[in-house]
Amino acid sequence: MTYLPLTPPGQTPRRVMTIAGSDSGGGAGIQADMRTFAMLGMHGLVAVTAVTVQNSLGVKGFHEVPLDVIAGQIEVVAGDIGVQAAKTGMLASSEIIDTVATTWRRAAPDVPLVVDPVCASMHGDPLLHPSALEALKDKLFPLATVVTPNLDEVRLLTGIDVVDAATQREAARALHALGPRWALVKGGHLRSSAHSPDMLFDGTDFVEYEAERIDTGDDHGAGDTLAAAIASALAHGYEVPEAVGFGKRWVTECLRAAYPLGQGHGPVSALFRLG
């Protein structure tokens, strides 16, 4: 595949921030984001929102970072180092969502923001308090350049059960009505399709993407990796449809290179680029 351009040695690369939770198993969260940032030649910046107790078998618990610390991480980095794009992941609570939204409007209102509305882990363990769904829709979606929910998250956010291309379009319209510039409905969990179809919508036009469905049980962190790759492309000035297309190709290769880890699900792997 064609990668993003690399910055010459000694020159400052593009900076991309992840506002998300830490995965102690290293498969998802900020760990997955930072791997993708590094492999794509970006300088990764971090605002940690929560610390999970997590391994390949699931999430055993999590601790939320104090609100002033979350806001402070975003403000000091944006004010000093600068940010060309950002993505969100696990935000855990309505209070954290409100803090992130308020801080982002103040610190980096014109910077592209990819919102990955993480509601639960791949094992079904909750990573977002149910009361926070409304805050996610009301406070953060209107700030988003693009939102990237999986089909379980689409169902929670819109009430629509995506089963085919028609309901995928219906869900994209419903998500876009919540305020983001673009809505991406990922089709990796759409088992009725022989391929992995994604649908992007800007309120007027649909853009469809299709990729090979990679047969692997080791897909931990795929959503984080996709959002991180999209954010990296946006930092280079890509338009949203091109950035999403790049992210789709990137995560497909990461799925192809996924490896087993522990006794449960292993992670997608951005390390394929080292080969």
C-alpha positions in Angstrom: 0.0 0.0 0.0 1.0 3.7 -0.3 2.0 5.2 3.0 1.9 8.7 4.3 5.0 10.9 3.5 7.8 10.7 6.1 9.4 13.8 7.5 13.1 14.1 6.8 15.4 13.2 9.8 15.9 16.2 12.1 12.7 17.9 11.0 9.6 18.0 13.2 6.9 15.6 12.0 3.2 16.2 12.0 1.6 15.9 15.5 -1.5 13.8 16.3 -3.1 13.5 19.6 -5.0 10.6 21.1 -7.5 11.4 23.8 -8.3 7.9 25.2 -7.8 5.2 27.8 -4.8 3.1 28.5 -4.9 -0.6 27.8 -2.6 -2.5 30.2 -2.6 -5.4 27.7 -1.2 -3.1 25.0 -3.7 -4.2 22.3 -6.1 -1.2 22.1 -6.5 2.3 23.4 -3.6 4.7 23.4 -1.1 1.9 22.9 -2.7 0.9 19.6 -2.9 4.6 18.6 0.7 5.3 19.4 1.9 2.3 17.4 0.0 3.5 14.3 1.2 7.1 14.8 4.8 5.8 15.0 4.6 3.5 12.0 3.1 6.3 9.9 5.8 8.7 10.9 3.7 10.9 13.1 4.7 12.4 16.5 2.1 11.0 18.9 0.6 13.2 21.7 -1.5 11.8 24.6 -4.3 12.9 26.9 -5.1 9.9 29.1 -8.7 9.7 30.1 -8.8 6.4 32.0 -6.5 3.5 33.0 -8.0 0.1 32.4 -7.2 -3.2 34.1 -7.2 -5.3 30.9 -5.7 -8.3 29.3 -6.5 -10.5 26.2 -9.5 -11.9 28.0 -11.3 -8.7 28.8 -11.5 -5.5 31.0 -11.4 -6.3 34.7 -11.9 -2.6 35.7 -10.9 0.9 35.1 -10.0 4.1 36.9 -11.0 7.5 35.5 -8.4 10.3 35.4 -9.4 13.5 37.2 -11.1 16.0 35.0 -8.5 18.8 35.6 -5.7 16.4 34.6 -7.5 15.5 31.3 -8.1 19.1 30.4 -4.6 20.1 31.4 -3.0 17.4 29.2 -4.9 18.8 26.1 -4.2 22.4 26.9 -0.5 22.3 27.6 0.3 20.2 24.6 -1.9 22.2 22.2 -0.5 25.4 23.5 3.1 24.5 23.2 3.7 21.6 20.7 0.7 22.1 18.5 -1.7 19.5 17.1 -2.5 18.9 13.4 -5.3 16.3 14.1 -6.7 14.3 17.0 -8.8 11.3 17.8 -10.8 10.2 20.8 -11.3 6.8 22.2 -12.5 5.7 25.6 -14.0 8.6 27.4 -15.9 6.7 30.2 -18.3 9.2 31.6 -20.5 12.3 30.7 -18.2 14.4 32.9 -15.1 13.4 30.9 -16.9 13.9 27.6 -18.0 17.4 28.7 -14.5 18.2 29.8 -12.9 17.1 26.5 -15.5 19.0 24.5 -15.1 22.2 26.4 -11.3 22.0 26.4 -11.2 21.2 22.7 -13.4 24.1 21.7 -11.0 26.4 23.7 -7.6 24.8 22.8 -7.9 23.5 19.2 -11.3 24.4 17.7 -10.1 24.3 14.1 -8.1 21.1 14.3 -9.6 17.9 12.6 -11.1 15.6 15.3 -11.9 11.9 14.7 -14.4 10.7 17.3 -14.4 6.9 17.8 -17.4 6.5 20.2 -16.0 3.6 22.3 -18.9 2.2 24.3 -17.7 -1.3 25.1 -14.7 -3.5 24.6 -14.7 -6.3 22.0 -15.5 -8.7 24.8 -18.7 -6.7 25.6 -17.2 -5.1 28.8 -18.7 -1.6 29.3 -16.3 1.3 28.8 -18.8 4.1 28.8 -21.4 4.7 31.5 -24.9 4.5 29.9 -25.7 8.0 31.0 -22.8 9.3 28.9 -24.4 8.4 25.5 -26.4 11.6 25.4 -23.3 13.7 26.3 -21.4 11.9 23.5 -24.1 12.9 21.0 -24.8 16.4 22.3 -21.4 17.6 23.2 -18.8 15.8 21.2 -20.4 14.8 17.9 -21.0 18.4 16.8 -17.2 19.0 17.1 -16.3 15.9 15.1 -14.8 16.0 11.6 -15.8 12.3 11.3 -17.3 9.8 13.7 -16.3 6.1 13.3 -18.7 3.8 15.3 -18.9 0.0 14.8 -22.3 -1.6 14.3 -22.8 -2.3 18.1 -22.1 1.4 18.8 -24.4 2.5 15.9 -27.2 0.5 17.5 -26.7 2.2 20.8 -26.4 5.7 19.3 -29.2 5.5 16.8 -31.4 2.5 17.6 -30.8 1.2 14.1 -29.7 -2.5 13.6 -27.5 -2.5 10.5 -28.1 -5.7 8.5 -27.5 -4.6 4.9 -26.5 -1.7 2.7 -29.9 0.0 3.0 -29.8 0.0 6.8 -26.2 1.1 6.7 -27.2 4.1 4.7 -30.1 4.8 7.1 -27.7 4.6 10.1 -25.2 7.0 8.3 -28.0 9.5 7.9 -29.0 9.2 11.5 -25.5 9.6 12.8 -24.9 12.6 10.5 -28.0 14.3 11.9 -26.3 14.3 15.3 -23.8 16.9 14.1 -20.5 15.6 12.8 -19.3 16.8 9.4 -19.0 13.2 8.2 -20.4 9.9 9.6 -18.7 6.6 8.9 -20.6 3.4 9.5 -18.1 0.6 9.6 -19.1 -2.8 8.3 -16.5 -5.1 9.8 -19.1 -6.7 11.9 -21.6 -7.1 9.1 -21.3 -10.8 8.7 -24.0 -11.0 6.0 -21.4 -9.5 3.6 -18.6 -11.5 2.2 -16.4 -8.4 2.3 -15.9 -5.6 4.8 -18.1 -2.7 3.6 -17.9 0.8 5.1 -20.2 3.7 4.4 -19.3 7.4 4.7 -21.8 10.2 4.5 -21.5 14.0 4.6 -25.2 14.9 4.6 -25.4 14.8 0.8 -23.2 12.2 -0.7 -22.3 8.6 0.2 -18.9 7.2 -0.3 -18.6 3.4 -0.1 -15.5 1.4 0.7 -14.9 -2.3 0.4 -12.0 -4.4 1.6 -11.2 -8.1 1.9 -12.6 -9.6 5.1 -9.6 -11.0 7.0 -10.5 -14.2 8.8 -8.9 -13.8 12.2 -10.0 -13.9 15.8 -7.1 -11.5 16.7 -8.7 -8.2 16.0 -8.3 -6.3 19.3 -7.7 -2.6 18.7 -9.0 -2.5 15.1 -11.3 0.4 15.7 -8.6 2.4 17.5 -6.1 1.7 14.7 -8.5 2.8 12.0 -9.3 6.1 13.7 -5.7 6.7 14.4 -4.8 6.2 10.8 -7.6 8.5 9.6 -6.4 11.2 12.0 -2.9 10.8 10.7 -4.0 11.3 7.1 -6.1 14.3 8.1 -2.9 15.8 9.8 -1.3 15.6 6.3 -4.1 17.6 4.8 -6.1 14.7 3.2 -9.7 15.3 2.6 -12.0 13.1 4.7 -12.9 10.6 2.0 -9.3 10.1 1.1 -8.3 9.9 4.8 -10.9 7.2 5.4 -9.8 5.3 2.4 -6.2 5.4 3.7 -7.4 4.3 7.1 -9.4 1.4 5.6 -6.3 0.1 3.7 -4.1 0.5 6.8 -6.3 -1.4 9.2 -6.8 -4.2 6.6 -3.1 -4.7 6.5 -3.0 -4.6 10.3 -5.6 -7.3 10.5 -3.7 -9.4 8.0 -0.6 -9.1 10.3 -2.5 -9.7 13.6 -0.9 -12.1 16.0 -2.1 -14.2 19.0 -1.4 -12.9 22.5 -2.3 -14.4 25.8 -5.3 -16.7 26.2 -7.9 -14.5 24.5 -7.9 -12.1 21.5 -4.6 -10.9 20.1 -4.2 -7.4 18.6 -4.1 -6.1 15.0 -0.5 -5.3 14.2 0.9 -2.1 12.8 4.3 -3.8 13.0 3.9 -5.3 9.5 5.6 -2.2 8.2 8.8 -3.3 9.8 9.0 -6.3 7.5 
